[in-house]
Amino acid sequence: MPKMERKIDIAASQEKIWQIVDNDDDYPRWNIVVNEVKKLGEGNYFFKTNVGDVTSQRAETNPPNDLYATQEGSPMTSLGYSLKPKGDVVEATIWAEFDDEKQEPILGIAGEMLLKSLKKYAEHLESGGNPDEFNKKK
């Protein structure tokens, strides 16, 4: 199965970044593609996104290092985050598995966009910013 992976350094604590990626209910606040979320059950969420409706089921959670979920309604069969401290920053990795290897370029672009959104939000919070004042579209 093809796999895409992208990385970015974030100037925020691992714990702060973990709180963000582990809180699916808050994804519409920062995730550039998620518009609405509905909890279906423990670790099971329905997301309305810019690219369609996605159902996500948390498959594994290892605080504060990594998590991954399986997905339905998405070109990705699974999606995960990994967080590794590197000195004053945290290296955040997003990865996805998918069926059609021709989709790697577009999924790579989507992964980079998600990481940039995560970076902006985490650094906003780390600097004392108010979550309610964050604009994910800026």
MARBA-3410 file (N, C-alpha, C, O; in Angstrom, 1 decimal):
138
0.9,-1.2,0.0,0.0,0.0,0.0,0.9,1.2,0.0,1.8,1.3,0.8 ~ 0.7,2.2,-0.9,1.5,3.4,-1.0,1.3,4.2,0.3,0.2,4.2,1.0 ~ 2.3,5.0,0.7,2.3,5.8,1.9,3.0,7.1,1.6,4.0,7.2,0.9 ~ 2.4,8.2,2.1,2.9,9.6,1.9,3.3,10.0,3.3,2.7,9.7,4.3 ~ 4.4,10.8,3.4,4.9,11.3,4.7,5.5,12.7,4.5,6.2,12.9,3.5
5.1,13.6,5.3,5.6,15.0,5.3,5.9,15.4,6.7,5.3,14.9,7.7 ~ 6.9,16.3,6.9,7.4,16.8,8.2,7.5,18.3,8.2,7.7,18.9,7.2 ~ 7.4,18.8,9.4,7.6,20.2,9.7,8.0,20.4,11.1,7.7,19.7,12.0 ~ 8.9,21.4,11.3,9.3,21.8,12.7,8.3,22.8,13.3,8.0,23.8,12.6 ~ 7.9,22.6,14.5,7.0,23.5,15.1,7.6,24.0,16.4,8.1,23.3,17.3
7.5,25.4,16.6,8.1,26.0,17.8,7.0,26.0,18.9,6.5,27.1,19.3 ~ 6.7,24.9,19.4,5.7,24.7,20.5,6.1,23.4,21.2,6.8,22.6,20.7 ~ 5.6,23.3,22.5,5.9,22.1,23.2,5.2,20.9,22.6,4.1,21.0,22.0 ~ 5.8,19.7,22.8,5.2,18.5,22.4,3.8,18.3,23.0,2.9,17.8,22.3 ~ 3.7,18.7,24.3,2.4,18.5,25.0,1.3,19.4,24.3,0.2,18.9,24.2
1.7,20.6,24.0,0.7,21.5,23.3,0.3,21.0,22.0,-0.9,21.0,21.7 ~ 1.2,20.5,21.2,0.9,20.0,19.9,0.0,18.7,20.0,-0.9,18.5,19.3 ~ 0.4,17.9,21.0,-0.4,16.7,21.3,-1.8,17.0,21.6,-2.7,16.4,21.1 ~ -2.0,18.0,22.5,-3.4,18.4,22.8,-4.2,18.7,21.6,-5.4,18.4,21.6 ~ -3.6,19.4,20.7,-4.3,19.8,19.4,-4.6,18.6,18.6,-5.8,18.5,18.2
-3.7,17.7,18.2,-4.0,16.6,17.3,-4.8,15.6,18.0,-5.5,14.8,17.3 ~ -4.8,15.5,19.3,-5.6,14.5,20.0,-7.0,14.9,20.2,-7.9,14.1,20.7 ~ -7.4,16.2,20.0,-8.7,16.7,20.2,-9.5,16.8,18.9,-9.5,17.9,18.3 ~ -10.0,15.7,18.4,-10.7,15.7,17.2,-11.9,16.7,17.2,-12.2,17.3,16.1 ~ -12.5,16.9,18.3,-13.7,17.9,18.4,-13.3,19.3,18.0,-14.1,20.0,17.5
-12.0,19.6,18.1,-11.6,21.0,17.9,-10.9,21.2,16.5,-10.5,22.3,16.2 ~ -10.9,20.1,15.7,-10.3,20.2,14.3,-10.8,21.4,13.5,-10.1,22.0,12.8 ~ -12.2,21.7,13.5,-12.6,22.8,12.7,-12.0,24.1,13.0,-11.9,25.0,12.2 ~ -11.5,24.3,14.2,-10.9,25.5,14.6,-9.5,25.8,13.9,-9.2,26.9,13.5 ~ -8.8,24.7,13.6,-7.4,24.9,13.0,-7.2,24.2,11.7,-6.4,24.6,10.9
-7.8,23.0,11.5,-7.5,22.2,10.4,-8.1,22.8,9.1,-9.4,23.0,9.1 ~ -7.3,23.2,8.2,-7.7,23.9,7.0,-8.8,23.3,6.2,-9.5,24.0,5.5 ~ -8.9,22.0,6.2,-9.9,21.3,5.4,-11.2,20.9,6.2,-12.2,20.6,5.6 ~ -11.2,20.9,7.5,-12.3,20.4,8.3,-13.2,21.6,8.6,-12.8,22.6,9.2 ~ -14.5,21.5,8.3,-15.5,22.5,8.5,-16.4,22.2,9.7,-16.8,23.1,10.5
-16.7,20.9,9.9,-17.6,20.5,11.0,-17.1,19.1,11.4,-16.5,18.3,10.7 ~ -17.4,18.8,12.7,-17.1,17.5,13.2,-18.3,17.0,14.1,-18.9,17.8,14.8 ~ -18.5,15.7,14.1,-19.6,15.1,14.9,-19.0,13.8,15.5,-18.5,13.0,14.8 ~ -19.0,13.7,16.8,-18.5,12.5,17.5,-19.6,11.4,17.4,-20.8,11.6,17.7 ~ -19.2,10.3,16.8,-20.1,9.2,16.6,-20.0,8.1,17.8,-20.9,7.3,18.0
-18.9,8.2,18.5,-18.6,7.2,19.5,-17.1,7.4,20.0,-16.5,8.3,19.5 ~ -16.7,6.6,20.9,-15.3,6.8,21.4,-14.3,6.6,20.3,-14.2,5.5,19.7 ~ -13.6,7.7,20.0,-12.6,7.6,18.9,-13.1,7.6,17.5,-12.4,7.3,16.6 ~ -14.4,7.8,17.4,-15.1,7.6,16.1,-15.7,9.0,15.7,-16.6,9.5,16.5 ~ -15.3,9.6,14.6,-15.8,10.9,14.3,-16.2,11.0,12.8,-15.7,10.3,11.9
-17.1,11.9,12.5,-17.6,12.2,11.2,-17.2,13.6,10.9,-17.5,14.6,11.7 ~ -16.4,13.8,9.9,-15.9,15.2,9.5,-16.5,15.6,8.2,-16.5,14.9,7.2 ~ -17.1,16.8,8.1,-17.4,17.5,6.9,-16.2,18.3,6.5,-15.7,19.2,7.3 ~ -15.7,18.0,5.3,-14.4,18.7,4.9,-14.6,19.4,3.5,-15.7,19.2,2.9 ~ -13.6,20.1,3.1,-13.7,20.8,1.8,-13.6,19.8,0.7,-14.0,20.1,-0.5
-13.2,18.6,1.0,-13.1,17.6,-0.1,-14.1,16.4,0.1,-13.9,15.4,-0.6 ~ -15.1,16.6,0.9,-16.1,15.5,1.1,-16.2,15.1,2.6,-15.5,15.6,3.5 ~ -17.1,14.2,2.8,-17.4,13.7,4.2,-16.5,12.5,4.5,-16.3,11.6,3.6 ~ -15.9,12.5,5.7,-15.0,11.5,6.1,-15.4,10.9,7.5,-15.7,11.7,8.4 ~ -15.4,9.6,7.6,-15.6,9.0,8.9,-14.2,8.5,9.3,-13.5,7.8,8.6
-13.8,8.8,10.6,-12.5,8.5,11.1,-12.6,7.7,12.4,-13.4,8.1,13.2 ~ -11.9,6.6,12.5,-11.9,5.7,13.7,-10.5,5.7,14.2,-9.6,5.1,13.6 ~ -10.3,6.2,15.4,-9.0,6.1,16.0,-8.6,4.7,16.2,-9.3,3.9,16.7 ~ -7.4,4.3,15.7,-6.9,3.0,15.7,-5.8,2.8,16.8,-5.7,1.8,17.4 ~ -5.0,3.9,17.0,-3.9,3.8,18.0,-3.6,5.2,18.5,-3.5,6.1,17.8
-3.4,5.3,19.8,-3.0,6.5,20.5,-1.9,6.2,21.5,-2.1,5.4,22.4 ~ -0.7,6.9,21.3,0.4,6.8,22.2,0.8,8.2,22.7,1.8,8.7,22.1 ~ 0.2,8.7,23.7,0.5,10.1,24.1,1.9,10.2,24.7,2.4,9.3,25.3 ~ 2.6,11.3,24.4,2.3,12.4,23.5,3.1,12.3,22.2,3.5,13.3,21.6 ~ 3.3,11.0,21.8,4.1,10.8,20.6,3.4,10.6,19.3,3.8,11.2,18.3
2.4,9.8,19.2,1.8,9.5,17.9,0.4,9.0,18.1,0.0,8.5,19.1 ~ -0.3,9.1,17.0,-1.7,8.5,16.9,-1.9,8.3,15.4,-1.3,8.8,14.5 ~ -2.9,7.3,15.2,-3.4,7.2,13.8,-4.8,6.7,13.8,-5.3,6.1,14.8 ~ -5.5,6.9,12.7,-6.9,6.6,12.6,-7.1,6.0,11.2,-6.4,6.4,10.2 ~ -8.1,5.1,11.1,-8.5,4.6,9.8,-9.6,5.6,9.3,-10.2,6.3,10.0
-9.7,5.6,7.9,-10.7,6.6,7.4,-11.5,5.9,6.3,-11.1,5.0,5.6 ~ -12.8,6.4,6.2,-13.7,5.9,5.2,-14.3,7.2,4.5,-14.5,8.2,5.2 ~ -14.5,7.1,3.2,-14.9,8.3,2.5,-13.8,9.2,2.1,-14.1,10.3,1.6 ~ -12.6,8.8,2.2,-11.4,9.6,1.9,-10.5,8.8,1.0,-10.6,7.5,1.0 ~ -9.7,9.4,0.2,-8.7,8.7,-0.6,-7.7,8.0,0.3,-7.0,7.1,-0.2
-7.6,8.4,1.5,-6.6,7.9,2.5,-7.3,6.8,3.3,-8.5,7.0,3.8 ~ -6.7,5.6,3.4,-7.3,4.5,4.2,-6.9,4.7,5.7,-7.6,4.2,6.6 ~ -5.7,5.4,6.0,-5.3,5.7,7.3,-4.5,7.0,7.3,-3.9,7.4,6.3 ~ -4.5,7.7,8.5,-3.8,9.0,8.6,-3.3,9.0,10.0,-3.9,8.6,11.0 ~ -2.0,9.5,10.1,-1.4,9.6,11.5,-0.5,10.8,11.6,-0.1,11.4,10.7
-0.3,11.1,12.9,0.7,12.1,13.3,1.7,11.5,14.2,1.4,10.6,15.0 ~ 2.9,12.0,14.1,4.0,11.6,15.0,4.7,12.9,15.4,5.0,13.7,14.6 ~ 5.0,13.0,16.7,5.7,14.2,17.3,7.0,13.8,18.0,7.0,12.9,18.9 ~ 8.1,14.4,17.6,9.4,14.1,18.1,10.1,15.4,18.5,10.4,16.2,17.6 ~ 10.4,15.6,19.8,11.2,16.8,20.2,12.5,16.8,19.5,13.2,15.8,19.5
13.0,18.0,19.1,14.3,18.2,18.5,14.8,19.5,19.0,14.7,20.6,18.4 ~ 15.4,19.5,20.2,15.9,20.8,20.8,14.8,21.7,21.1,13.9,21.3,21.9 ~ 14.7,22.9,20.6,13.7,23.9,20.9,12.4,23.7,20.1,11.5,24.5,20.2 ~ 12.4,22.8,19.2,11.2,22.6,18.3,10.8,21.1,18.4,11.4,20.3,19.0 ~ 9.6,20.9,17.8,9.1,19.5,17.7,8.9,19.2,16.2,8.3,20.0,15.5
9.5,18.1,15.8,9.3,17.7,14.4,8.0,16.9,14.4,7.8,15.8,14.9 ~ 7.0,17.5,13.6,5.7,16.9,13.5,5.7,16.2,12.1,6.0,16.8,11.1 ~ 5.3,15.0,12.1,5.2,14.2,10.9,3.7,13.8,10.7,3.0,13.4,11.6 ~ 3.2,14.0,9.5,1.9,13.5,9.1,2.2,12.4,8.0,3.0,12.6,7.2 ~ 1.4,11.3,8.1,1.5,10.3,7.1,0.2,9.8,6.8,-0.8,9.9,7.6
0.1,9.2,5.6,-1.2,8.6,5.2,-0.9,7.4,4.3,0.1,7.4,3.5 ~ -1.8,6.4,4.4,-1.7,5.3,3.5,-3.0,5.4,2.6,-4.0,5.9,3.0 ~ -2.8,5.0,1.4,-3.9,5.1,0.4,-3.8,4.0,-0.7,-2.7,3.4,-0.8 ~ -4.8,3.8,-1.4,-4.8,2.7,-2.4,-4.2,3.1,-3.7,-3.5,2.2,-4.3 ~ -4.5,4.3,-4.2,-4.1,4.6,-5.6,-2.8,5.5,-5.5,-2.8,6.6,-5.1
-1.7,4.8,-6.0,-0.4,5.5,-5.9,-0.3,6.8,-6.7,0.5,7.6,-6.5 ~ -1.2,6.9,-7.7,-1.2,8.2,-8.5,-1.7,9.4,-7.7,-1.5,10.5,-8.1 ~ -2.3,9.1,-6.5,-2.8,10.2,-5.7,-1.7,10.8,-4.7,-1.9,11.7,-4.0 ~ -0.5,10.2,-4.7,0.6,10.6,-3.8,0.9,12.1,-4.0,1.0,12.8,-2.9 ~ 1.0,12.7,-5.2,1.4,14.1,-5.3,0.3,15.0,-4.6,0.7,15.9,-3.9
-1.0,14.7,-4.8,-2.0,15.6,-4.3,-2.1,15.4,-2.8,-2.4,16.3,-2.0 ~ -2.0,14.1,-2.3,-2.0,13.9,-0.9,-0.8,14.5,-0.2,-0.9,14.9,1.0 ~ 0.3,14.5,-0.8,1.5,15.2,-0.3,1.2,16.7,-0.1,1.6,17.2,1.0 ~ 0.6,17.3,-1.1,0.3,18.7,-0.9,-0.7,18.9,0.2,-0.6,19.9,1.0 ~ -1.7,18.0,0.3,-2.7,18.1,1.4,-2.0,17.9,2.8,-2.3,18.7,3.7
-1.1,17.0,2.9,-0.3,16.8,4.1,0.5,18.0,4.5,0.5,18.4,5.7 ~ 1.1,18.7,3.5,1.9,19.9,3.8,0.9,21.0,4.3,1.3,21.7,5.2 ~ -0.2,21.1,3.7,-1.2,22.1,4.1,-1.7,21.9,5.6,-1.8,22.8,6.4 ~ -1.9,20.6,5.9,-2.4,20.3,7.2,-1.3,20.6,8.3,-1.6,21.1,9.3 ~ 0.0,20.3,7.9,1.0,20.6,8.8,1.2,22.1,9.0,1.5,22.5,10.2
1.1,22.8,8.0,1.2,24.3,8.1,0.1,24.8,9.0,0.4,25.8,9.8 ~ -1.1,24.3,8.9,-2.2,24.7,9.7,-1.9,24.4,11.2,-2.1,25.2,12.1 ~ -1.4,23.2,11.4,-1.1,22.7,12.8,0.0,23.6,13.3,-0.1,24.1,14.5 ~ 1.0,23.9,12.6,2.1,24.8,13.0,1.6,26.2,13.4,1.9,26.7,14.5 ~ 0.8,26.8,12.5,0.3,28.1,12.8,-0.5,28.1,14.1,-0.4,29.0,14.9
-1.4,27.1,14.3,-2.2,27.1,15.5,-1.4,26.8,16.7,-1.6,27.5,17.8 ~ -0.5,25.8,16.7,0.3,25.5,17.9,1.2,26.7,18.3,1.3,26.9,19.5 ~ 1.8,27.3,17.3,2.6,28.5,17.7,1.8,29.6,18.2,2.3,30.4,19.0 ~ 0.6,29.8,17.6,-0.3,30.8,18.1,-0.6,30.6,19.6,-0.6,31.5,20.4 ~ -1.0,29.3,20.0,-1.3,29.0,21.3,-0.1,29.1,22.2,-0.1,29.6,23.4
1.1,28.6,21.7,2.3,28.6,22.5,2.7,30.0,22.9,3.3,30.3,23.9 ~ 2.4,31.0,22.0,2.8,32.4,22.3,1.7,33.1,23.1,1.8,34.3,23.3 ~ 0.7,32.4,23.6,-0.3,32.9,24.5,-1.5,33.4,23.8,-2.4,34.1,24.4 ~ -1.6,33.1,22.5,-2.8,33.5,21.7,-4.1,32.8,22.2,-4.1,31.7,22.7 ~ -5.2,33.5,22.0,-6.5,33.0,22.3,-7.0,32.1,21.2,-7.0,32.5,20.1
-7.4,30.9,21.5,-7.9,30.0,20.5,-9.1,30.6,19.8,-9.3,30.3,18.6 ~ -9.9,31.3,20.4,-11.1,31.9,19.8,-10.8,33.0,18.8,-11.6,33.4,18.0 ~ -9.6,33.5,18.9,-9.2,34.6,18.0,-8.3,34.1,16.8,-7.9,34.8,15.9 ~ -8.1,32.8,16.7,-7.3,32.2,15.7,-8.2,32.1,14.4,-9.3,31.7,14.4 ~ -7.5,32.5,13.3,-8.2,32.5,12.0,-7.4,31.5,11.1,-6.3,31.9,10.6
-7.9,30.3,10.9,-7.1,29.3,10.1,-7.0,29.7,8.6,-6.1,29.1,8.0 ~ -7.7,30.7,8.2,-7.6,31.0,6.7,-6.6,32.1,6.4,-6.4,32.4,5.3 ~ -6.0,32.7,7.5,-5.0,33.7,7.2,-3.7,33.1,7.0,-2.7,33.8,6.8
END
